[in-house]
Amino acid sequence: MERYLLVGLGNPGAQYAKTRHNIGFMCLDALAAAHQITFDGKKFKARWGDGLLEGRRVLLLKPQTFMNLSGEAVRPAADFYQIPPERMLIIYDDLDTPLGTLRLRQKGGAGGQKGMASIIQHLGTQAFPRIRFGIDRPPGKMDPAAYVLQPFRAEEQMLVQETIARTLKAVSTWLSEGIDTAMNRFNGTAEQAAAAQSTPPQPDSPPPTPTK
């Protein structure tokens, strides 16, 4: 059975566990809990778990290299299990996307996210699916490097959990129906995605009335 590689980005250690930069780890932890997968593997400079999602064999990978060196974990895992880029999905935080918003893409650059830059460098390609989980820009003149290492505020927690739940649905859709369907169904805020799904297809334009 073909394997799929699901990677959540973050930093190891209890001091980082609930920070914005670790939302990839949080999503993978929620996914593992929902499907009774445990992170009992320690290889490839990562913690990993193996299981089935949507009838697909999946490897859930949490690099333990610290964010900026994430590619050092992803590339060896992909090589060992012979997983091509199109069967990978990377989940990571994005400063330029509002909290509560998801951006799914088939491919693309790192957008300043150093973990993604490392993965692109080690894989030698940008052509792999990803989910950008919005965490908002820092307030005022706060240093972004300090901001991403802060926990989510209490008033943000409900929205964070709702967005994690949407991320899990997006992952399932990607596995079962492909990245295009997942993009159409889950890109944007929860309200935008729901509106896009509920919009009926527009009828074809009627043929022009013939002139006499």
Secondary structure, 3 states (H helix, E strand, C coil): CCEEEEEECCCCCHHHCCEHHHHHHHHHHHHHHHCCCCCCEEECCEEEEEEEECCEEEEEEEECCCHHHCHHHHHHHHHHCCCCHHHEEEEEEECCCCCCCEEEECCCCCCCCHHHHHHHHHHCCCCCCEEEEECCCCCCCCCHHHHCCCECCHHHHHHHHHHHHHHHHHHHHHHHHCHHHHHHHHCECHHHHHHHHHCCCCCCCCCCCCCC
